[in-house]
Amino acid sequence: MSSHQANHISFGTDGFRGIVARDFTYDVVRKTAQGMADYIAYKYMRTEKPSVAVGYDRRFMSDRFARTLADVLAANGLEVALSATPLPTPAISLLTTKGYGLGVIITASHNHHYYNGIKVKQNGRSAPPSVTAEIENYVAKAVPMKPSGAPVAVKDFRPVYAEYLNSKVPAAKVLPKLPGTVVIDFMHGVGAETAASLFNAKNVVRLRERHDPLFGGMAPEPVEKNLQELVAAVKKHKALFGVALDGDADRFALVSDKGQYMTPCQTAPLLLDYLLSKGKYKGKVVQAVSMGYLTKRIARAAGLPFDEVPVGFKYIAEKMLSEDVTFGVEESGGYAWKGNLPERDGALTALFFMEMAVKTGKSVSALYAEIEKKHGKSCFIRRDFDLEKAIPNKHSFAVKIKKKLPKILLGHKITETNTIDGLKIILDNDWWVLMRPSGTEPLLRTYAETDSQENTKKFLDLAFKLVEHK
């Protein structure tokens, strides 16, 4: 994800990021911009070069880094448009379907305030690994051109993005019909930049909307431990539900009317179930390997094909572009469905939940109770373990553990093992555990889902023992 060598940048699961003034500097931004320009020059040698849209989030100096990047691209003779305001990442993805061949955004997404980064977008989604790998090679050899004073157009892209969202869920029609209050937590992130045009209604309570480059002292990541303020507000206003968006507004989290944080393994089934109730969807359900079994069961019940991909939304986006996909989801709160961009979008997901409340007339807890009744309970927990040293090869780690597995775990037969991204063990009752070494840090990410907190914790303990004894 980040790199400690100033002369090497690498695009991880979604973009390059690093600590400001150590890994992320003006020099790194200039070098990256030049590498992109060299990549474009080579790739479009015989055809018209694509224009580039450049955006940035609300982080400290993001606007200046974006201007620096745009100036280098312009010095290379490229047509560049720079956003006049901070902008959600999905808005830059949208622009790559509206005449811009490439989109670049300065953001470190959900990371702490002392990080910044660069994401590259193409065809309405994150640039695929084949493209970012080529850009990396050019960046490594790049010698940045001096800014030439070449013109950079500055544009307010927010209306284009708001228009897109309203074409999917018309906010002005849906919001006044909400059968109660909804709370939105922007976590001081860039989602608040479009709040006035999208979420301006008496029955919408907006939290942490103010521009704060320190994000109120916490990472702008919509996970349970960071959402206490949202939970309190949902209870105080007796709200229908609460939603939170991350720093660059592509991720989404949900809090029920009872003030309960809903894991992505509980949120995704709500979305999918409602989506399927709306019409004739025949496409595949695609999810990251770190996601749960309720979506799998709903797909099974609806007779839809089902597929799992490695962690990283770009893998889901790739499937959405090349196959008929009804719904795509990843464990960190990224949701996409047919008819929209192949990209996660926090604001769109929030509007969709509002539409769901209006159309069904039911609370989140009532809708979720119906899913549990039909498809079973989900207790999902993610736990990260520190290791003595990094595990460099994820696949050989997975194969080693797989060889030593017993036939039965927690009293159930192992029916499937999946090694596309770490090792996922699936039991005959759909319970599963996933072990994913970081690859770059001495860290093991473990994820598990069963029908109770107690069983899930047991499964995670068991997974850690398997790793210790590998």
C-alpha positions as CSV (number, residue, x, y, z in Angstrom):
1,M,0.0,0.0,0.0
2,S,2.7,2.5,1.0
3,S,6.4,2.4,0.3
4,H,9.3,3.6,2.4
5,Q,11.6,4.1,-0.6
6,A,11.1,7.5,-2.1
7,N,12.0,6.2,-5.6
8,H,9.4,3.4,-5.6
9,I,5.7,3.7,-5.4
10,S,3.3,0.8,-5.6
11,F,-0.4,0.7,-6.0
12,G,-1.9,-1.7,-3.5
13,T,-5.5,-2.9,-3.1
14,D,-6.7,0.6,-4.2
15,G,-4.0,3.1,-5.0
16,F,-0.7,4.2,-3.5
17,R,-0.6,5.8,0.0
18,G,2.0,6.8,2.5
19,I,2.8,9.1,5.4
20,V,3.0,12.7,4.4
21,A,6.5,14.2,4.4
22,R,8.1,10.7,4.6
23,D,6.7,8.6,1.8
24,F,4.2,11.1,0.3
25,T,6.0,14.3,-0.8
26,Y,5.8,16.8,-3.6
27,D,8.7,14.9,-5.3
28,V,6.7,11.7,-5.2
29,V,3.6,13.4,-6.6
30,R,5.7,15.0,-9.4
31,K,7.4,11.7,-10.2
32,T,4.0,9.9,-10.2
33,A,2.5,12.5,-12.5
34,Q,5.4,12.2,-14.9
35,G,5.1,8.4,-14.9
36,M,1.4,8.7,-15.8
37,A,2.2,11.2,-18.5
38,D,5.0,8.8,-19.9
39,Y,2.5,5.9,-19.7
40,I,-0.1,7.9,-21.6
41,A,2.5,9.0,-24.2
42,Y,3.5,5.4,-24.9
43,K,0.0,3.9,-24.7
44,Y,-1.6,6.5,-27.0
45,M,1.3,7.0,-29.4
46,R,-0.8,6.8,-32.5
47,T,-4.1,8.0,-31.2
48,E,-5.5,11.1,-29.5
49,K,-4.3,11.3,-25.9
50,P,-7.0,11.1,-23.3
51,S,-7.9,14.2,-21.1
52,V,-7.3,13.7,-17.4
53,A,-9.6,14.7,-14.5
54,V,-7.8,15.5,-11.2
55,G,-9.6,15.6,-7.9
56,Y,-8.6,15.7,-4.2
57,D,-10.1,15.0,-0.7
58,R,-10.3,17.2,2.4
59,R,-6.9,16.2,3.8
60,F,-4.2,18.6,4.7
61,M,-2.6,20.0,1.5
62,S,-4.5,17.6,-0.8
63,D,-5.5,20.6,-3.0
64,R,-1.9,21.6,-3.4
65,F,-0.7,18.1,-4.2
66,A,-3.5,17.9,-6.8
67,R,-2.4,21.2,-8.3
68,T,1.2,20.0,-8.5
69,L,0.1,16.7,-10.2
70,A,-2.1,18.6,-12.7
71,D,0.7,21.1,-13.5
72,V,3.1,18.2,-14.4
73,L,0.5,16.5,-16.6
74,A,-0.2,19.8,-18.3
75,A,3.5,20.4,-18.9
76,N,3.5,17.1,-20.8
77,G,0.9,18.5,-23.2
78,L,-2.1,16.7,-21.7
79,E,-5.5,18.3,-21.4
80,V,-6.1,18.5,-17.7
81,A,-9.1,19.5,-15.6
82,L,-8.7,20.1,-11.9
83,S,-11.6,20.0,-9.5
84,A,-12.4,23.4,-7.9
85,T,-13.4,21.7,-4.6
86,P,-12.7,18.5,-2.6
87,L,-14.5,15.7,-4.3
88,P,-15.7,12.1,-3.5
89,T,-13.7,9.4,-5.1
90,P,-16.8,7.9,-6.9
91,A,-17.2,11.4,-8.6
92,I,-13.8,11.0,-10.2
93,S,-14.7,7.5,-11.4
94,L,-17.9,9.0,-12.9
95,L,-15.9,11.6,-14.9
96,T,-14.0,8.7,-16.6
97,T,-17.4,7.8,-18.2
98,K,-18.1,11.5,-19.1
99,G,-15.3,12.3,-21.6
100,Y,-12.2,11.9,-19.4
101,G,-9.9,9.0,-20.3
102,L,-8.3,8.9,-16.9
103,G,-9.1,10.1,-13.5
104,V,-6.6,10.8,-10.6
105,I,-7.6,11.7,-7.1
106,I,-5.3,12.7,-4.2
107,T,-6.7,10.8,-1.2
108,A,-5.8,8.3,1.5
109,S,-9.4,7.2,1.8
110,H,-10.1,5.9,5.4
111,N,-6.5,6.2,6.7
112,H,-5.4,8.5,9.5
113,H,-4.9,12.2,8.8
114,Y,-1.1,11.9,8.5
115,Y,-1.5,9.7,5.4
116,N,-2.1,10.8,1.8
117,G,-2.2,9.0,-1.4
118,I,-3.2,8.7,-5.1
119,K,-5.9,6.6,-6.7
120,V,-6.2,6.1,-10.5
121,K,-9.6,5.7,-12.2
122,Q,-10.6,4.5,-15.6
123,N,-13.9,3.4,-17.3
124,G,-15.9,4.3,-14.2
125,R,-13.8,2.3,-11.7
126,S,-10.3,1.8,-10.2
127,A,-7.7,1.3,-12.9
128,P,-7.1,-2.5,-13.2
129,P,-3.8,-4.0,-11.9
130,S,-2.5,-4.3,-15.4
131,V,-2.7,-0.5,-15.9
132,T,-1.3,0.4,-12.4
133,A,1.6,-2.0,-12.8
134,E,2.5,-0.3,-16.1
135,I,2.2,3.1,-14.5
136,E,4.5,1.9,-11.6
137,N,7.2,0.9,-14.1
138,Y,7.1,4.4,-15.8
139,V,7.1,6.1,-12.4
140,A,10.3,4.3,-11.4
141,K,12.1,5.7,-14.4
142,A,10.4,9.1,-14.5
143,V,12.2,12.4,-14.6
144,P,9.6,15.1,-13.9
145,M,9.1,17.9,-16.4
146,K,9.2,21.4,-14.9
147,P,5.8,23.1,-14.8
148,S,5.5,25.1,-18.0
149,G,2.6,27.3,-17.1
150,A,0.5,25.3,-19.5
151,P,-3.2,25.9,-18.8
152,V,-5.1,23.7,-16.3
153,A,-8.9,24.1,-16.4
154,V,-10.5,24.4,-13.0
155,K,-14.0,23.0,-12.8
156,D,-16.7,22.4,-10.1
157,F,-17.6,18.8,-10.7
158,R,-20.1,18.5,-7.9
159,P,-23.2,19.2,-10.0
160,V,-22.3,16.4,-12.5
161,Y,-22.0,13.9,-9.6
162,A,-25.2,15.1,-7.9
163,E,-27.0,14.7,-11.2
164,Y,-25.8,11.1,-11.5
165,L,-26.9,10.2,-8.0
166,N,-30.3,11.9,-8.5
167,S,-30.8,9.9,-11.7
168,K,-30.4,6.7,-9.7
169,V,-32.4,7.7,-6.5
170,P,-34.1,11.1,-6.8
171,A,-33.3,12.6,-3.4
172,A,-35.8,15.4,-3.7
173,K,-38.6,12.9,-4.1
174,V,-37.4,10.2,-1.6
175,L,-36.2,12.3,1.4
176,P,-39.5,14.1,2.1
177,K,-41.3,10.7,2.1
178,L,-39.1,9.1,4.7
179,P,-41.3,7.7,7.5
180,G,-38.9,9.1,10.2
181,T,-35.5,10.6,10.7
182,V,-32.2,9.4,9.2
183,V,-28.8,10.4,10.6
184,I,-25.7,10.8,8.3
185,D,-22.2,10.8,9.7
186,F,-19.7,12.3,7.2
187,M,-16.8,11.7,9.6
188,H,-15.4,15.1,8.5
189,G,-14.8,13.5,5.1
190,V,-15.5,14.7,1.5
191,G,-19.0,13.3,1.4
192,A,-20.2,16.5,3.1
193,E,-19.1,18.5,0.1
194,T,-22.3,17.3,-1.8
195,A,-24.5,17.1,1.3
196,A,-26.3,20.4,0.7
197,S,-27.5,19.4,-2.7
198,L,-28.3,15.8,-1.8
199,F,-29.2,15.4,1.9
200,N,-30.8,18.8,2.6
201,A,-34.1,17.8,4.3
202,K,-35.6,18.4,7.8
203,N,-35.7,14.7,8.6
204,V,-32.0,14.2,7.8
205,V,-29.6,14.9,10.7
206,R,-26.0,15.5,9.6
207,L,-23.0,14.8,11.8
208,R,-19.3,15.7,11.5
209,E,-19.9,17.7,8.4
210,R,-17.3,20.4,9.1
211,H,-14.0,20.4,7.2
212,D,-11.4,19.1,9.7
213,P,-8.1,17.8,8.2
214,L,-7.5,16.0,11.5
215,F,-10.9,14.1,11.2
216,G,-11.7,14.8,14.8
217,G,-8.7,12.9,16.0
218,M,-9.6,9.5,14.6
219,A,-9.2,7.7,11.2
220,P,-12.3,8.5,9.0
221,E,-13.0,4.8,8.7
222,P,-16.7,3.8,9.3
223,V,-16.1,0.8,11.6
224,E,-17.9,0.2,14.9
225,K,-15.3,1.7,17.2
226,N,-15.4,5.0,15.3
227,L,-19.2,5.4,15.2
228,Q,-20.2,6.0,18.8
229,E,-21.4,9.5,18.0
230,L,-23.6,8.1,15.2
231,V,-25.0,5.3,17.5
232,A,-25.8,8.0,20.2
233,A,-27.5,10.2,17.6
234,V,-29.6,7.4,16.2
235,K,-30.9,6.6,19.7
236,K,-31.5,10.3,20.6
237,H,-33.5,11.0,17.4
238,K,-35.2,7.6,17.4
239,A,-34.0,7.4,13.9
240,L,-35.0,4.9,11.2
241,F,-31.3,4.2,10.8
242,G,-27.9,5.9,10.7
243,V,-25.3,5.8,7.9
244,A,-21.6,6.7,7.9
245,L,-19.2,7.5,4.9
246,D,-15.5,7.2,5.0
247,G,-12.9,10.0,4.3
248,D,-13.3,9.8,0.5
249,A,-17.0,8.8,0.6
250,D,-16.8,5.5,-1.3
251,R,-17.4,3.3,1.7
252,F,-20.6,3.0,3.7
253,A,-21.6,1.7,7.1
254,L,-25.0,1.2,8.7
255,V,-26.5,1.5,12.2
256,S,-29.9,0.1,12.8
257,D,-32.9,1.9,14.4
258,K,-31.9,0.0,17.6
259,G,-28.5,1.7,17.6
260,Q,-26.8,-1.5,16.5
261,Y,-23.8,-1.3,14.2
262,M,-24.5,-3.6,11.3
263,T,-21.5,-5.5,9.9
264,P,-21.1,-5.6,6.1
265,C,-22.1,-9.3,6.3
266,Q,-25.5,-8.0,7.6
267,T,-25.7,-4.9,5.5
268,A,-25.1,-6.6,2.2
269,P,-28.0,-9.1,2.5
270,L,-30.4,-6.1,3.2
271,L,-29.3,-4.5,0.0
272,L,-29.3,-7.6,-2.1
273,D,-32.7,-8.8,-0.8
274,Y,-34.3,-5.4,-1.6
275,L,-32.6,-5.2,-5.0
276,L,-34.0,-8.6,-5.9
277,S,-37.5,-7.6,-4.7
278,K,-37.4,-4.7,-7.2
279,G,-37.1,-6.6,-10.5
280,K,-35.9,-9.5,-12.6
281,Y,-32.2,-9.8,-11.9
282,K,-30.5,-12.8,-13.4
283,G,-26.9,-11.8,-12.9
284,K,-24.2,-13.1,-10.7
285,V,-23.6,-12.1,-7.1
286,V,-19.9,-11.4,-6.6
287,Q,-18.2,-10.8,-3.3
288,A,-14.7,-10.5,-1.8
289,V,-13.5,-13.7,-0.1
290,S,-13.7,-11.9,3.2
291,M,-17.5,-11.6,3.0
292,G,-20.3,-13.8,4.5
293,Y,-22.7,-16.5,3.8
294,L,-26.1,-14.7,3.9
295,T,-25.5,-13.2,0.5
296,K,-24.5,-16.6,-0.7
297,R,-27.7,-18.1,0.7
298,I,-29.9,-15.3,-0.9
299,A,-28.2,-15.9,-4.3
300,R,-28.8,-19.7,-3.9
301,A,-32.5,-19.2,-3.0
302,A,-32.9,-16.8,-6.0
303,G,-31.1,-19.2,-8.3
304,L,-28.4,-16.7,-9.1
305,P,-24.8,-17.6,-9.9
306,F,-22.3,-16.8,-7.1
307,D,-18.6,-16.0,-7.2
308,E,-15.8,-14.9,-4.8
309,V,-12.8,-12.8,-5.7
310,P,-9.6,-11.7,-3.8
311,V,-9.9,-8.7,-1.5
312,G,-9.9,-5.3,-3.3
313,F,-12.9,-3.7,-5.0
314,K,-11.1,-3.6,-8.4
315,Y,-11.6,-7.4,-8.7
316,I,-15.4,-6.9,-8.3
317,A,-15.3,-4.0,-10.8
318,E,-13.5,-6.1,-13.3
319,K,-16.3,-8.8,-13.1
320,M,-19.0,-6.1,-13.4
321,L,-17.4,-4.9,-16.6
322,S,-16.9,-8.3,-18.2
323,E,-19.9,-10.3,-16.9
324,D,-23.5,-9.9,-16.0
325,V,-23.3,-9.0,-12.3
326,T,-26.3,-8.1,-10.3
327,F,-24.5,-7.2,-7.1
328,G,-21.0,-6.8,-5.8
329,V,-19.7,-6.4,-2.3
330,E,-16.5,-6.2,-0.2
331,E,-16.0,-6.5,3.5
332,S,-14.8,-3.0,4.1
333,G,-18.2,-1.5,3.2
334,G,-18.0,-1.2,-0.6
335,Y,-21.3,-2.0,-2.4
336,A,-22.2,-1.8,-6.1
337,W,-25.1,-3.1,-8.2
338,K,-26.3,-3.3,-11.8
339,G,-27.4,-0.2,-13.5
340,N,-24.7,2.0,-11.8
341,L,-21.0,2.5,-12.2
342,P,-18.9,-0.6,-11.3
343,E,-17.7,1.3,-8.3
344,R,-18.4,1.5,-4.6
345,D,-20.3,4.7,-3.6
346,G,-21.2,5.7,-0.1
347,A,-23.7,8.4,-0.9
348,L,-25.5,6.3,-3.5
349,T,-25.8,3.4,-1.0
350,A,-27.2,5.9,1.6
351,L,-29.8,7.1,-0.9
352,F,-30.7,3.5,-1.7
353,F,-31.3,2.7,2.0
354,M,-33.5,5.8,2.2
355,E,-35.5,4.6,-0.8
356,M,-35.8,1.1,0.8
357,A,-37.3,2.8,4.0
358,V,-39.8,4.7,1.9
359,K,-40.8,1.7,-0.3
360,T,-41.0,-1.0,2.4
361,G,-42.2,1.3,5.2
362,K,-40.1,-0.9,7.5
363,S,-37.2,-0.2,9.9
364,V,-33.8,-1.7,9.3
365,S,-34.2,-4.0,12.3
366,A,-37.6,-5.3,11.0
367,L,-36.1,-5.9,7.5
368,Y,-33.1,-7.7,9.0
369,A,-35.3,-9.8,11.2
370,E,-37.0,-11.1,8.1
371,I,-33.7,-12.0,6.5
372,E,-32.5,-13.9,9.7
373,K,-35.8,-15.8,9.7
374,K,-35.4,-16.9,6.1
375,H,-31.6,-17.3,5.8
376,G,-30.2,-17.6,9.4
377,K,-28.1,-15.6,11.8
378,S,-24.8,-13.9,11.0
379,C,-22.2,-13.1,13.6
380,F,-19.1,-11.8,11.8
381,I,-15.9,-10.7,13.5
382,R,-12.6,-9.5,12.1
383,R,-9.5,-9.7,14.2
384,D,-5.9,-8.7,13.4
385,F,-3.0,-10.5,15.0
386,D,0.6,-9.2,15.2
387,L,3.2,-11.8,14.0
388,E,6.9,-12.0,14.8
389,K,7.7,-11.4,11.1
390,A,5.9,-10.7,7.9
391,I,4.7,-13.7,5.8
392,P,6.0,-12.8,2.3
393,N,4.2,-15.5,0.3
394,K,0.4,-15.6,1.0
395,H,-0.2,-18.6,-1.3
396,S,2.5,-20.9,0.2
397,F,1.3,-19.9,3.7
398,A,-2.2,-21.0,2.7
399,V,-1.1,-24.3,1.1
400,K,1.0,-25.2,4.2
401,I,-1.9,-24.7,6.6
402,K,-4.3,-26.5,4.2
403,K,-2.1,-29.6,4.3
404,K,-2.3,-29.9,8.1
405,L,-6.1,-29.3,8.4
406,P,-8.2,-31.9,10.3
407,K,-11.3,-33.2,8.5
408,I,-13.6,-31.7,11.2
409,L,-13.5,-28.3,12.9
410,L,-16.0,-27.2,15.7
411,G,-17.9,-30.4,15.2
412,H,-18.5,-29.8,11.4
413,K,-16.9,-31.2,8.3
414,I,-14.7,-29.0,6.2
415,T,-16.4,-28.9,2.8
416,E,-14.3,-26.3,1.0
417,T,-11.0,-24.5,1.2
418,N,-10.3,-21.5,-0.9
419,T,-6.7,-20.1,-1.5
420,I,-7.3,-17.1,-3.8
421,D,-6.4,-14.6,-1.1
422,G,-5.0,-16.3,2.0
423,L,-6.9,-19.4,3.2
424,K,-10.6,-19.6,3.6
425,I,-12.1,-22.7,5.3
426,I,-15.8,-23.3,4.8
427,L,-17.7,-25.9,6.9
428,D,-20.7,-27.9,5.9
429,N,-23.1,-25.5,7.7
430,D,-21.6,-22.5,5.8
431,W,-19.6,-21.2,8.8
432,W,-16.2,-20.0,7.6
433,V,-12.9,-18.5,8.7
434,L,-10.4,-16.6,6.5
435,M,-6.7,-16.1,7.3
436,R,-5.0,-13.4,5.3
437,P,-1.3,-12.4,5.9
438,S,-0.7,-8.8,5.1
439,G,2.3,-9.6,2.8
440,T,4.0,-6.2,3.7
441,E,3.6,-6.1,7.5
442,P,4.0,-8.7,10.3
443,L,0.2,-8.9,10.5
444,L,-2.4,-11.6,10.1
445,R,-5.9,-10.6,9.3
446,T,-8.5,-13.1,10.4
447,Y,-12.2,-13.0,9.6
448,A,-14.9,-15.5,10.7
449,E,-18.7,-15.9,10.6
450,T,-21.0,-18.3,12.5
451,D,-24.4,-18.1,14.0
452,S,-23.2,-16.7,17.4
453,Q,-20.5,-14.4,18.9
454,E,-19.3,-17.3,21.0
455,N,-18.8,-19.7,18.0
456,T,-17.2,-17.0,15.9
457,K,-14.7,-16.2,18.7
458,K,-13.9,-19.9,19.0
459,F,-13.3,-20.1,15.3
460,L,-10.9,-17.2,15.4
461,D,-9.0,-18.7,18.3
462,L,-8.8,-21.9,16.4
463,A,-7.5,-20.1,13.3
464,F,-4.7,-18.5,15.3
465,K,-3.7,-21.8,16.8
466,L,-3.5,-23.3,13.3
467,V,-1.1,-20.5,12.3
468,E,1.0,-20.8,15.4
469,H,1.5,-24.5,14.7
470,K,2.1,-24.3,10.9
